[in-house]
Amino acid sequence: MLVTLEGIDGSGKTTLCKQLQSEFPDAVFTREPTNSWYGDAVRKSISADNADSLAELFLYTADHADHLASVIEPALEEGKLVISDRYADSRYAYQAATLSDQLSSPLEYIKTIHEPFTRVPDLTIYLDLPPEVAVQRSDQANKFEQIQFLQSVYDNYQQVINKDPDRFAVIDATQSPESVLSESINAIESFS
Ligand code: TYD
């Protein structure tokens, strides 16, 4: 079974992921961007000033292709529970935001390049947090710009969820970390 964790920056995804590792010790935990050299290329692009957004989409997507082939598919074939911290939905939400000025239907375009080869998760845990709260939790320098960007990412996540609601467990991330964890465990256990 493939479970993915999604949410905007500051939604508490990293904390949840660590806690799930102790709850599901036999699961394979993985992430995007990955730790492969494709993932290194992605991180290089994230930290570059003026990286090209379209080039960045393809770097993330190349990393995803390698991630599927070298980690996800082999683990699923062995019957493992695989939990990925970010996955294709991060592209649908984030790159559709970074490419909104450049492409007319960025979300549809990004889905189109994934659909022929990706594997759709069995369950996606979405940590739902309003962008204003996410930015308050972080120490971002330009909070106004950050809220505008995260609002666009947030809206894209909503669109993806509305198209495929059965795949998602939407969890209110304003709750305590303990409640977020127990709701996530329930979602995974009731699925498997
Ligand atoms: P991540 O390492 O998950 O950051 P964090 O642990 O702080 O949530 O992701 C790094 C950044 O990359 C984050 O801002 C989200 C972004 N990202 C995309 O824009 N597209 C993608 O496909 C992925 C996987 C991440």
Boltz pocket constraint, residues with backbone or C-beta under 6 A from the ligand:
constraints:
  - pocket:
      binder: B
      contacts: [[A, 7], [A, 8], [A, 9], [A, 10], [A, 13], [A, 14], [A, 32], [A, 33], [A, 46], [A, 60], [A, 85], [A, 86], [A, 87], [A, 88], [A, 90], [A, 91], [A, 94], [A, 95]]
      max_distance: 6.0
